[in-house]
Amino acid sequence: MSAGFSRREMLGKLGWGGAGLGLLAGRGFADADTDGDPAYPGFAKNVRKVAPSMRDVASARLEGGKVVQPARELPVFHTADVVVVGGGSAGFAAAVAAARTGAKVALVERYGSLGGLFTNGMVLIVIGTGVKENGGFKLVTRGICEEFLRRLEKMGAGAVTALPPEVGQPTVDPEAAKVLMDEMVQEAKVDMFFHAWGVDVIQNGNAVQGIVFESKQGRQAILAKVVVDASGDGDVYFQAGADYQQISHAMGFVYRVGNSDRVDAGKLPKGTKAPRLGSIEPVKSTRWMNNLGPRGNGLDIRDLSKIEMMHRKSAWDYVQRIRKTPGYEEVFLMQTTPQIGVRATRLLDGAASIDKKGAVSGAKCADAVAVSGHDGMKLPEFPIPYGALLPKTVDNVIAAGRCISCAPDLIDRVRLIPVCIVTGHAAGVAAALAAKANARPRDVPVADIQKVLREQGAYLG
Ligand SMILES: Cc1cc2nc3c(=O)[nH]c(=O)nc-3n(C[C@H](O)[C@H](O)[C@H](O)COP(=O)(O)OP(=O)(O)OC[C@H]3O[C@@H](n4cnc5c(N)ncnc54)[C@H](O)[C@@H]3O)c2cc1C
């Protein structure tokens, strides 16, 4: 029945024409039409007939050998003060921070869980939380980052290894991290929209006014005063026409092996080197295997597809070789990453930038909104200025995470998980303050952002 209706006809049938779209725009995460017990084992009881998805009439056409997408009106799915695109470590923190600062926040994530490379990419070790100082360890990634780690610890054995300052580099169980991130965005009353891929911005000149996303229900809009680009790849500022530089980097592919506690090393033949099982996890039966991988363009689906298949085969072959080693027969390939390890792609060419020379100088910065640590190395902490999150010309977009403005020589430090969390925290606070004041993010006094960040437990040097 549904296939015969256009989107407009369908809106009419549902009584949602014209201004009625506002009804749709007001519905958030809490209004989702779901019921039932997630553990219910049956099927038929849960089957319902629902209003069909709207059919999109304005399909692309082939005109004189060119594919043309006709102009079309997009339904406004939602409105918010702040929309965060990307729910990785940066986006999760940005959404929580913006909501805690009083904004109505929507978080849009293309996959079905939070954490990005940290959880779905199974990069489990949190490096860069602090620095060595006066013979001890100083935690610098405080605020939401520290809260997150302490709350993981409270989730019980198996969620995280010992925390800083005891251990500078905790290893986290990805499922525990996902559950806790869900919990924290829900507590903050963020409207969470999974399975939504941000594909465009709504823009008037330099001013961005929201985003367009794709989902199984087609292309729809979210209106917002400020957009936080936490896509990791700068998708939002790219769509808005901001300046950036692009790099290729080694693409990794983390995998986990199971039964690591069932190894009988005593059976290893004399003179045989013990196979590498990977790094420890909070539970002793599993290990995770990090790797560098071949270099490629993390935005090009040809590179991504090729590297992903190469990695998968290599992981399988490696574990099969381990299994042939006496004493290691029970080790098995438990899980390969559902998200290939794209280390870096677009780097914003922002209002300010940071590079290695500045980072190792130990210089302070009056505009700092975040501070990076570096465990285990003899490098000092370094400040990240507000301008490193701001495009030079595009307004109402704030970058966070691994796509902020930095020189390629510093990206391997900027992209570390806790550093992404603290830049996300800063971007969220700045976005909320800009939305509240109806101001452009670049016009919000840094001192105001710093004040709120400090109130929320952040360390700014
Ligand atoms: C192989 C590998 C090993 C690493 N090892 C370590 C390590 O040992 N320790 C460490 O601290 N760091 C490590 N890192 C770095 C770290 O994991 C990442 O840089 C960091 O997690 C990035 O966080 P982010 O939030 O900026 O980006 P991401 O984690 O990439 O998050 C971006 C999120 O946005 C979503 N998204 C993207 N585009 C869109 C869109 N258009 N619309 C909607 N959603 C979108 C993605 O699905 C994702 O959830 C490693 C990285 C890799 C790849």
The ligand as an ORCA input file, in Angstrom:
! r2SCAN-3c Opt
* xyz 0 1
  C      44.497      1.221     14.876
  C      44.457      2.357     15.854
  C      45.136      2.251     17.050
  C      45.059      3.297     17.968
  N      45.674      3.139     19.176
  C      45.420      4.027     20.162
  C      45.857      3.769     21.487
  O      46.515      2.766     21.746
  N      45.517      4.664     22.453
  C      44.820      5.810     22.186
  O      44.533      6.582     23.120
  N      44.407      6.083     20.931
  C      44.683      5.206     19.939
  N      44.216      5.445     18.669
  C      43.541      6.727     18.377
  C      42.116      6.816     18.869
  O      41.514      5.560     18.971
  C      41.240      7.679     17.953
  O      41.961      8.698     17.335
  C      40.099      8.318     18.735
  O      39.352      7.285     19.352
  C      39.273      9.178     17.795
  O      38.125      9.688     18.437
  P      37.150     10.667     17.651
  O      35.924     10.758     18.477
  O      37.850     11.918     17.273
  O      36.865      9.945     16.262
  P      36.202      8.523     15.979
  O      36.514      7.555     17.036
  O      36.581      8.203     14.573
  O      34.652      8.837     16.072
  C      33.915      9.406     15.051
  C      32.490      8.913     15.193
  O      31.688      9.581     14.252
  C      30.930      8.656     13.498
  N      30.785      9.292     12.186
  C      31.744      9.548     11.289
  N      31.263     10.228     10.256
  C      29.956     10.404     10.513
  C      28.905     11.059      9.820
  N      29.129     11.680      8.655
  N      27.655     11.048     10.354
  C      27.413     10.418     11.540
  N      28.373      9.795     12.237
  C      29.623      9.800     11.741
  C      31.741      7.392     13.507
  O      30.946      6.253     13.292
  C      32.347      7.433     14.908
  O      31.500      6.866     15.866
  C      44.305      4.449     17.692
  C      43.638      4.567     16.478
  C      43.713      3.530     15.569
  C      42.964      3.670     14.284
*
